[in-house]
């Protein structure tokens, strides 16, 4: 990003040219083609293996619920790192969010619990901002400290505030009332009928759409709106341009009058608030109760999803969906996880062919070797051990991150300490 004129920072973005609009349309077409190809691949594997859970509405609905907290952590990481601050402390901020939702939610309802969770997460983000932005503490060390602090503070507060409550105790809260669910009118029945027929592609697509459009928590709808809002604010407003400039070259931004400290503070605080929202989703929508250890490392997985998404909102959605889908699969059907090996093997072979066509022979060889190895694993086994089934989401995430690493570009000043008035 170049910052040549202060007026360019303050003025609204110019109207896109015809070529730019055509490029955006091509990206949408490519995205649609990739999504269609993925559904076709899943439909073929479902027919070959008989693993109906691959595209069932139950699996897709569960995957959506599992993807939301990861996506919110990833979105929080996006805000922070676009302003140049690495936020390893997302896990601790999510932990604060789960406790806030449980403590207030059972007493005053889910929406009060959500607001408290967001506030608790924002406080965690503010502490991280004070340590890293104002005092220049190493951002990784500060993030780890936030994670430890979040775990310790919630354990202490739970023993103080939840001990002796009806159905609660030192490790959990009483039950939280439901925030409610939403179903798109008039489509659940027809889509369910199409799914039950078992037709190639049509039934698979119907199952996916039913899982995405029926029995959806209102918190999920808010999460989707937050992703859209993040894209609009960071990529379509002068405020977002300034914030991203801080993460690319804070000294150039400073020379144009941008208050770098302020933008970093805002970004890291919003980052914590979004992580707190992810924690609230776990307590309110996923479990209707706060439990100790509820986050299960999702803050770290959210960081991985953000990196997979190349520090972009659309990409992090894909990363969160990938983990949510594989996690839902291992929870619902061990046979489907075995069939998923075939999906991964075919996908890697297709990726190897694409990389070879683009003359990227290193990634092509790696993808080919991994695809053949996983294909052999699928063909030589009929079931997977339970231990392997449990770690499948984590292995899949690491594999995809490794293969996607060639195209990643982080913000240039991400993780660097900034001091006002100093030169680079």
Helices and strands as residue ranges (DSSP letters): H 6-10, H 18-49, G 52-54, H 57-82, H 90-108, H 110-129, I 130-134, H 139-161, E 181-182, H 188-197, H 202-213, E 216-217, H 218-236, H 238-248, H 250-255, H 260-281, I 282-286, H 298-308, H 313-332, H 334-357, H 361-380, H 386-404, G 405-407
